């Protein structure tokens, strides 16, 4: 049974940001890095920080790696270290292993050696930023290959109408989740919400329909 919370291996930009986020949310995080520099940089910011080579099964055993509920392998550049570390953690019985991959092939290998979830931060950020450059889209979040959340400026053609009158579901195949007036904060959208010029909308829908809505002129 897992008795410890999060083990984060590799305190680079991805691992470091992830570890600090978990601590900020009130979780216990043990950070591990083979390089003394990030170890020093993160000591005091995380619950514990240890300098160790995560490819060594003996070192990981000594840190009690097998007792963690979740381990994140945040090593990208050194493929060998990323794969060996994932396999060591799987052998030690970590309940949930999340590993960062730089390519699809790297991701497949990580899954083969025991990662329960593989993330592709560079690719995913490229997809997000790419979408944010098209039309009126400000941000983009893919929930599934076929379903997305899009943050976008209110399209001109529905300004001045309520969401019910604009028939957004029927005409555009999307659902407006929440809406933010200029200078205001987000609130839930209702059928009576009147769309104003300059409003920001978060919409959910099939990827191609949510994208098409975000590309309407604002
Ligand atoms: P990022 O983009 O997140 O900054 P990256 O993809 O360039 O990182 P790397 O630089 O390969 O990834 O690794 C991130 C961290 O992992 C580095 O701080 C590095 O010292 C650490 N690391 C690499 N190999 C090992 C290892 N065998 N054991 C522990 N830590 C390691």
Boltz pocket constraint, residues with backbone or C-beta under 6 A from the ligand:
constraints:
  - pocket:
      binder: B
      contacts: [[A, 9], [A, 10], [A, 11], [A, 12], [A, 13], [A, 14], [A, 15], [A, 32], [A, 33], [A, 34], [A, 35], [A, 38], [A, 52], [A, 53], [A, 54], [A, 55], [A, 74], [A, 75], [A, 76], [A, 77], [A, 78], [A, 81]]
      max_distance: 6.0
